[in-house]
Amino acid sequence: MTWAAPLAFAWAGLTLAVLAFFLLRPRRQRLVVASLFVWRRTIRARADDTWLAWLRRHSVLLLQLLAVVVFALVLARPERLATVELGPPVALVMDVSASMAMADGDGRQRIELARAEAAAFVNSLEDERRVSLITAGAVPRTLAAQTSDRGEVTRLLSGIRAEASHGRLDAALDMARSLANPAAGGIVALFTDQPPAEASDPVYAGVRTVVVGEPAPNVALASFQVRRRLDDRDAVQGVVAVRNDGTAGAVAEVLVSAGRGSPTSRAIELAAGAREILVFDDLPAAPGYQAEVRAPDDRLPTDDLAFASLAEPSELSVVVVGNEPWPIVRALQAVPAVTAQAIAVDSYDQANSSADFYVFQGFTPEFLPPASAVFVQPRAMPALGLDSPANANTRPLAVADSPLLKSIDVGDLVSDSDVTYAVPPWAQVDLSVGERALLAHGVVYGRRTAVIGFDVAGPGVTQAPWFPVFWSNVVRWADPFAPLPDGADLEPGRPARLIPHPRADRVAVTNPGGDSTEFTVPEPAVLEVTVPGVYTVRQFVGQDLMAQTSIEFAPGLATRTVRGGDSAGPSAAVDSSQRIQDQTELWPWLAVLALALVLVEWWIFHRVRGVR
C-alpha cells in the first residue's frame, strides 16, 4: 500500500484537540444529601465495573477519536498496488477512405456500418484486453493505444468520419501489427469496404477482415500529385492514379486542369479492381490544379475530385532554451521539416529572436518572441496570467480530443516532480489536477502558447515511448506556418479563424475559383468554405511570401491540411501479454467508514445516552 499525500497524516493530531475537549468538559455538580442509601447500589456497581462497562461509558469519545483518525487516512489517499496480467492486445483498423462515405441500399454510409461492427467487436472482447484504434486514411493515425477503457474506444469510434483521400491500408496495418502482433497472440481486425484482392496478400497476413457495404460501380481518383519537371522547371507534370472499385469493367474520362485553364482529358478502360496511373506532361504553372474522373453510373461522386498545388513545405526553425535541452532537441529533429537547435539560458538573445518556435525549459524571457512558445515548468509569469507553480499531489485527468495528447497514455506522464498552474484565461486545459492545469495550450498575443508542468528532462522520461510522440503533437499544433491549427474542422457557413505566423503582417486566402481575400494583421483572418476544393492560404512579411498552405475541403469528409511531407507517428512493438501494476484507490471506502462512525456517534450520543 502507498500513500498519495502522506503529509495529510498530520491531521491525526486533531485527536489531541478531541481529548482536550473531553478533559475540559463540565464536571458534575457536588451536592450534599442526608443519606447515601439510595446510591449504594450504583456505587457498588461502579466499583465492580469491567472493561466492557468502561468502553460503554466512553463509547462516544472513542468513536470521535476513531473518526478523526479515519478522516486523516482519507486525506492521505491510500492506494493499493497489485500485479495484473493483461490479455493479448487487439488493434482495430478503420478504413476511412472516400469510398466509405458511399451510402448503400438502406441509406446508411459504409463508415456507419463499419463503426457499428467495430463497436460490437469491442464489446465482445474480454475485459483484460488492451485495445488500439487506428484510422487508415491518407496519413494513418493512432487514436488510442493499448487502452482498457471500452468507453473511450467507443467514443473515439463514434467520431470517425471518411476522408477525401485513398486509405493507406498497408501502412495502417503495419502500425497495427506493431501494437498487436498476430504472430505473438495479438488480434488485428480491419473494417473496410474493400476485401483483399488475393487471400495470400502479405499485407493482410494474420488480419481479420470485416467487409461492409454492397458491391457498387465506382471509379475513383486514388491520388493526384503535381511536380516540376526536372528538365524544364517552368513546366509542370501531373500524376493521376485511378482505380475501379466496382465489380465490372468501366470506361472513364480523366480531366486535369491548371488554375482556370481548359482541362486536358484522357479516356481509359479499367477492369474490375484494376488501377492505372496516368501522367500529364507540360502543364502550365498555376496556383492550383484539379483532377476529375467521370464515369457513368458512378455511385460515389465525392472521390471523383482531387486537388494539388506546387507549394513546398516551409522549414520550421525551433530553438530550445534551457540547461538540459538535448533530449527535446533530438525529439524535435525527428519530426519532418523541422530543424532544432539548443541554446543555454545565458546565451539567449532576446533581441535576435528569429526562430519560428521556442521551447523555454525552466526559463521565462522578459518578452515573448514573435513565434510560437512552449514553457516547460516555468516560474510565475504575470504577463501570461501564470501563478507560481504548485506540486501536483494527485493523478491528472485528461481532456478528450486534446491535440497535444494524441496516442499518449496519460498515466505514463506522471512523476513526483510534476507542478501545476492556475488556468490562465487564454488557455484550454489538456491535463487537470483539481482546478489547476498540468498541461494547457491556447493563443495569447497572437502566439500559439503551451504550458507544460510535467517532467520532460528526466532520463527515464526521455527514453519513454510517449516522449517523441508528444513533441510531434506539439509541433503539429504549434506550427506557425499552418494557419489552421491541427484538429480544426471546416463547416460551410461557419468561418474558421486562422492563426497566422506572429511575424506575418498580411494573409491572403484564395478559394478554388481563384478569388482572393486579404487580411491585414492585426485584423482577424478567417477561412470561409463555400464549395469543395483546395483553399490556399498565403502569409506575407511585407511583399515577401513567408508560407503557403493548401487546405483541402469536401462536404461531409474530414478536412486535410497539406504543408509538405506528412508521416505517421512512431510506434513501438508491444508484447502480446504483459504484467502491469494496477493501482486501486482505497480512500473512498475509508470515507464511507468515517461517515458511518460519525453517524453511530451521533446516534449513541442523542438516542442512547442522551445529552449529559
N, C-alpha and C positions, 0 to 999 in steps of 0.2 A: 504494500500500500504506500502511496505517495501523497504529498500534500501540495496543492497548487498555491496556497497562500499561508505558509507556516507561521508568519508573523501574527496571524489572527488568533493564535493561541493566547496572546496577551489579554484577550477579552475574558479569559477564565479568571482573571484577577477580580472580576466583579463578585466572585463568591465571597471575598473578604468584606465587601460592602453589605452583602446579604447577612453575613454573620454579625457585622457591626450593628445593623438594624435590629437583629434578633436580641443581641445582648443589651441594647439600649431601649428595648420595648418597655412600656409602662408596667411597673410591678403591681401585684395585687395589694389592696389596702389592708393594713393590720387593724383588726377590730378586737376589742376586749369584751368577752362574754362571760356569763356566770358559770358555765359548765362546758366541758368538752365531751360530755357523754354522747351527744348526737354525732360527733365527728370521729369517735373512737374507731368505728369500723373503717372509715376512709383512711385514717392514719395508719391503721394496721395493714390495709391493702397496699398503701404506698410503700410501707416498709418491706412488704413481701413482693414488690414488683419484679418481673422478669425482664429480659432484654426485649421481648416482644411488646410488652407494655410500654417500655421506653420508646420503641420505634413508633407505636401508635400515637404517643403524645407529641413526638417531634416529626410526624409524617409530613406536615406542611413545609417545615424548614428543609427537610431532606429533599422533597420534590423540587423546591425552589433552587437549591444548590445544584441538583442534577440537571434541571432545565438550563441553568446558566452554562454549565459545562458542555451540554449538548449543543447549545447555540454557538459556543466558541468552536466546536468541532465543525459545525455547518459553515461558519465563516472561513475556516481553514481549507475548505473544499477538498475532502479526501477523494482520492482516485485509486481504483484497483486496476493493476496491470495483469493481463493474462495472455498467454500464448494461444493464438487462434490459427488453425490450419485452414487456409483458403483453398477452394477448389480450383481446377484448371481455368484459365481465363477464357473469355469469349469476346470476339471482335465483330461488330456489325458494320458492314459497308453498305452505305446507301447511295445508289446511283442517282445523281441529281442533274443528269444531262437534260438537254432541252426536250428530248422525246418523252421524258417522264411527266411533262405538263400536258400530254395528249389525253383527251377525255375518251373513254370507251362508251359502250352502248348504254350503260346505266348513268352516264353523265358525270361520273367521278373521275378525277385525274389519276393517272397511274401513280403519282407520288403519294396520293392519299391512300391508295391500296397498299403501297409499299410500307407506309407508316403504320397502317393497321396490322399488317403481317409482322412487322418488326416488333411492335408493342406486344402482340400475342406471344411472340417467341421469347421476348424478355420476361414476360410474366410466367412462362413455363419453366424458367431456369431455377435451379436450387438457390437458396438464399446466400450460400457462401461463394457463389460465382462472382468473379470480377468482370465487369462489362466495359468495353471500349466502344466508342461510336465514331465512325469516320465517314465523311462525305466524299464521294468520288466526283468532283467537278473538274473545272479546268485546272484548279490547284487543290489537290486533296488536302483536307483539313481534319484534324483530330478534335472532335467536340468534347469527348470525355475519354479519359484514360484510366483504366484499372479501377473503376469505382464500383462499390457495392450498393450505392444509393439508387434503387429502382425508380424512385420518384424523379430524381434528377435526370436519369436517362429518358424516362417517358416525357418529361418536359422538353428536353432537347429534341426528341423525335418530333414532337408536335410543331416545332418551329422550323423544320427543314422544308425548303422550297426548291423547285427546279431552277437551274441556271440557264442562261442563254449561251451555252457552250457544250462542247463534247466532253463527256466524262472520261477522266483518265483512270479506268478501272485497274490497269496494271500497276500504276504507282500506288493507288489506294490499297490494293490487295497486298502489296509488298509491306506497306505500313502496318496492315492488319496482321500479317504473319510475324512481324517483329514484336507485336503485343500479345499475340495468342498463336503460338506456333502449332499447327496441326500435328506435326511430327512428334511433338512432346505432350500431346494430350489436349491442346487447345482447340477451340472451335472458331472458325471463320465463316460467317454467314453473309452472303451477298444478296441484296434485294434490288432487282433490276427488271427492266422490260426486255432485255436482250439476252437470250440464252447463249451459251458458248457455241461457237460455230462447230467446234470439234470437242468431243469429250476428253480427248487426250491433250488438249491445250495446256501447257505447263502453267499458264497464268492462273488457271482455275484448279490447280492441283490441291486436293485436300479442302476445297471450298464447298460449302453447302449453298447451292444457288436456288433462290426462290424467285420465280419468274411471275410477274404481274402483268395484267393487260391482255388484250386480244390482238392477234395479228392485224395490221392495218397498213395500207400503202403510205409510204413516207420516204421522200428523198430529202436529205438534209445536208447542210454545209457542215462538215466536220471541223474545218479550220480555215482561216484566211489570214495570210500574212503578206506584208509588203516589205521590200528592201531595195536599197540602191544597188544598181548593177556594179560589179567590180571593174568592168572595162569602161563604163561610162557613168560617172557619178551624177550626171544630170538626168539619166533615165532610171525608171523605177520598174521593178519586176514584182508581179503578184503571183502568189502560190495559193491555189484553192484546192481543198480536199473535199470531195463529195462522196457520200455513201448512200446506199439504198437499204433502208431498214425494213422494207416490205418483204412479202413472201413471193412476189413475182417480179419479173423484169420490168424496167421502166425507162422511158425516154424523157430526158430533161434538158433544159436550156440554162446555161450558166452565164450570168452577166456581171461584168466588173466595170465600175465607173470611177473616175478620178474627179473629186470635187463635184462641180455641177456639169461636168462634161458629159458627152454622149457615151453610153456604155458600149463595151466590147463584148460580144456574145459568142458562145460556142455551144453546139448541140452534142450530147453524149448519150450513150446507151449503157445502162447498168443492169447487171444480173441481180437476182435476189441476194442480199447480203454482201454485194460487191462494194468496193471502194476504189475511187480513181482520183489521181492528182493531176491538176491542170496548171500549166504555167503560162501566165500572160506577160509577154515581154513589151518593152518600150511604152510603159505607161508614163504619162506626164507627171511631173512633181505637183503635188496638191496638198492642202491641209489635211484632207481625209479621204479615205477610199471606202467603197461599198461593194460587196459581192452579194449576188442574189441567185437563187436556183428556182426555176419554175418547172413544175411537173403536174400533169393532170391528176385529179383525184387525190391530191396531197392532203392528208388528214391533220398535219401539224404545220401551220404556216410560221410559227414562231422560230423555227430553226432553219428558215429559208433565207434569212438575212444575216450578214456578218459585216463587221466594220474593222478598219485598221488604220493606222497612222504611222508616220515615219519618226515620231517623237522618240528621242533617245533618253534613257534614264539619266537624271542628274546625280552626280556623285555626292553622297551625303557625308559631310565632314563632321566628325564627332570628337570632342575633347573631354577627357575625364580628368578632373582636378581633384587630387586627394593624396593621401600618404600611402595608400595601398591600391593604386588604380589598375594594376596589370591584369588581375582576373577579369575585371569588367571590360578592359580593352580587348582581351582575347575573345571574349564572348561577342562583343560588337563586331569585331573583324570577321567573324563567321557569317554575318548577315550580308547578303548580296548588296552590291552598290554602296557599301559603307566603308569609309576609311576612318580609323580611330587612332588617337594618339594620347599619351599620358603626359600630364603636367603636374609638377609638385605645387603645393599650395603657395610656397614662397615665390614661384616663378610665374604665377598667373598675372597677366597684364590686363587690367580692366579696359584700358584704352584701345587695345588691339584685339578686340573680341570679334574675330572674323569667321568662326566656325558656325555651322548650322544647328548644332545640337550640343548642349553641355550637360555633363553629369558632375555634380558637385558632391563629393563624398566627405561628409562631416564638416563642410566648409560653406559659408554663406558670403557671397560677394556683396560689396557695398551697393552696386547697382545691377539690375538684371541685364544680361547681354541681349542683343537683338537676335534671339534664337530660341528654340525650344530648350527647356531646362528640366532636369530631374535632380531632386535634392535627396540625398541618402542620409538619413538620421541627422538632419540639420539642427542647429541651435534655434532659439526663438527668432522669428523674422516678423516683426510688426508690419513691415511693408506688404507682406503676403497674408497677414492675419494668422500667422502660426505662433502658438504659445510655446512655452518651454516643454520639452519632451518629458513624458512620464512613463515609468516602467509598465509594460503590459504583463499583468499577472494572471490573465485568463486566456483561453483559446479564442482566436478571432473567428468571426463569421464572414463568409464571402457573399458578395452581392452577385446575383445572377447576371449573366451576359456581360461580365466585365471584360473589356478589350485587353486588359493587361494580364488577365489570369487564364487565358485560353489554354487548354490542355495541361493545366497545372493542378495538382492536388494540394489544397491549401494546408493540409496537415504537415506537409514537408517543409513549409516555410517557417514554422515556429521554432524559436530558440530563446534562451534565457536573456539574451541581450536586446530583445525587441523593445521598442519605445513607441508610444502613441502621441497623437496631437489632437487638439480640438479642431473640429472640421471647419475650415475656412469657408466663407460664403460662396466663393467661386468654384469650389471643388465638389466632385462626386466621389462618394466613398466606395472603394473596392473591397477593403478588409476593415471590419469594425471590431472594436473591443469596447463593449458598452456604448457610451455616447461619443467615444473618441475613435480616431481613424489610425489604423496601422498602414494603410495604403490608400491614397486618394489621387485623383487626377482632375484636370479641368483647364480652362483657358483664363488667364489673367493678364491684363495689359497687352492683349493680342498675342500672347505666347502660350503655347501648349506646355503645361507645367504639371509635374507629378512629384509627390512627396512619398518617400519610402521609409518606413520605420523599422523594418526587419533587417537582419544581418545579411549583407551581401559581400562580405570580405573574409569571413572565416574560412579556414582550409577545408573543413567538411562541407561548407556551403558551396564553394566554387567548384567542387567535384560532383555535386548533386546533379541528377538528370534534368531537374527543372531549371537550373541556372541559365543555360543558353536559350531555352525556350522563353523564359521570362524576358530576357533582354531583346529577343526577336520581337516579342509582343510590344515591348515599349517602343522600339524603333518604328514598328508599323503604325502605332497610334501617334507618336510624336513627330513623325517625318514632316517637316515644314514645307517640303516640296509637294506633298499630297494635300491639296486644299480641302478634299472631302475626307474627314477622319475615318480610320478603319472601323468598320462596323456600322456606318451610317447607311441608311436606306433612302431611296428616292421614291416619291409617290407623285403622280400628276395632281396638280392643284395645291401642292404643299411645298413651297420653296424651301430648299435646304441651304442653311448658312454655310458659306465657305470660310475657311480659316487660312488666309494666305501666309506666306513667309513673313516674319517680322520685319525684314528689310525691304520687302516689296512695297512699292508706292502706287501700283496700278494693277488691276486684274481685268482680263478680258475673257468673256465666256462666249463661245461660238456654238450654235446649235447645229444639228445635222443638215439643215438647209443652207448653212453658211452665214446666217445673220449673227452679228456680234453685239454684245452689250458690255460696256466698260464701267468699271467701278474704281473710284479714286480713294485710296486709303486716307483717312480712317472711315470712309463710308462703308457700311456693311455690304459685303459681296454675297450674292445668293445665286443658286442654280435652280432654275425652274424648268422641269422637264415637261414637254407637251407631246412630243412624237418619239417613237423609237429611233435609236441610232446612237452615234458617238458624239458626245458633247466634249468640246476641247476647252480646257481652262489654261490660260497663259498668264504668267506672273512676270511683271516688269520692274526693273530698277532704272528709272529714267526712261531711256529709249532702248535699253539692253534687255533682251529676253533672259529671265532668270530660270524659269522652269515651264515645261508644258506637260499637261496631264490629260489623258483621254479617259473619259468615263462612259462606259457602255450601259445603255438603258434599254430595257424591253419590258412592256407592261406584264405584270404577273410573274416576272422572273427576277432573280436576285441581281442586284447591281454589282458590276465588276469594274474596279478601277485599275487601269493599266499604266504603270510607271516603270516599265522595264521588266527585267527577269524576275519572276516570282517563283518561289520554291516552297515545298512543304517543310514544316519544321522538323528538327531532328527527333529521332525516336531511338530507344534502346531496347535490346532484346530482354524479354522477361521470362523467367522460368514458368513452367506450366502449373506448378503448385508452389505454395510459399507459406512460411510461418511468419506471422506478424504479431506485434504487441497490440492487443486490444485494450483500450482504455475505457473504463466504466466509472462515471462519477457517482459517488455514494452520498453526496450531501443532500439530495432531495429526500432520501429515506430518513436521514438524520433530522431534517427539518420537520418531517411528519412526526417523528418521535418527540421532538421538542414541543411541538404544538399539543400533542397528546398529554405530555407531562403537565403543561400549563393548565389544560382543561381539567385533569384529575385533581391538581392542587386547588383549583377554584371550587370544584365540586365538594372536596373534603372540607375546605375552609367554610363554605357558605351553607352546605346542606347537611353535613355530618356533625362537625364540631361546633359550628356556629361562631359568630364573632365574639371573641373573648377580650 
